[in-house]
Amino acid sequence: MARKTVLARELRRNQTDAEKHLWLRLRNRQLEGFKFRRQMPIGRYVVDFICPDKNLVIELDGGHHADQVSADKERSRELGNRGYHVIRFWNNDVLSNTEGVLEIIRETLLMSD
């Protein structure tokens, strides 16, 4: 089995609280009927969430991401070069402002129609 696939499975088993929280709101086409997947390998990365129909990647960042801004920019740039639109949220925002985060995701999904 490919290394990224094994990593993705492990990440699905060990989600952060923010990932669990958002997944409960995205799964089963709950957001405007769009299908989402979690912890999916794309190239050399495993993205947190993806809506394949809209090529939308959602990344959740914890506190450690404050120290890796340039790596996150490179990751977003590379995913963009593959045709994906990337939006990022801080874990804290997902947990404390879930409805606001979902509204941004909803607007992003619908604006590409």
C-alpha positions, 0 to 999 in steps of 0.5 A, spaced: 500 500 500 502 506 498 505 510 504 501 516 503 495 512 503 497 509 510 498 515 512 491 518 510 488 512 514 492 513 520 490 521 520 483 519 519 484 514 526 487 520 530 483 526 528 484 533 532 478 535 535 477 541 530 477 535 525 472 531 528 468 537 529 468 540 522 467 533 519 461 532 523 458 538 519 461 536 512 460 528 512 454 525 508 453 531 504 450 535 509 453 542 507 449 544 500 449 537 498 456 537 497 460 530 498 467 531 502 472 526 503 477 527 509 485 526 509 486 524 502 492 524 499 494 529 493 501 528 490 506 529 496 500 531 501 495 529 505 489 534 505 484 535 511 478 535 507 476 535 500 470 537 496 472 533 489 466 536 485 469 543 486 476 542 487 476 545 494 481 543 499 480 545 506 486 545 511 485 546 518 491 549 522 493 548 529 498 553 533 504 549 530 502 552 523 504 559 526 511 557 525 511 554 518 507 559 514 512 559 508 511 551 508 503 552 508 504 557 502 508 552 498 503 547 500 497 551 498 501 554 491 502 546 489 495 544 490 493 550 486 498 548 481 494 542 481 487 545 480 485 546 487 482 552 491 485 552 498 482 555 504 485 555 511 482 555 518 485 555 525 483 550 529 480 555 534 476 558 529 473 551 527 471 550 535 469 557 537 465 559 530 463 553 527 457 557 523 462 562 521 467 557 518 461 553 515 458 560 511 465 561 508 466 554 506 458 554 503 460 561 500 466 558 496 462 552 494 457 556 491 461 562 488 464 557 483 458 555 480 
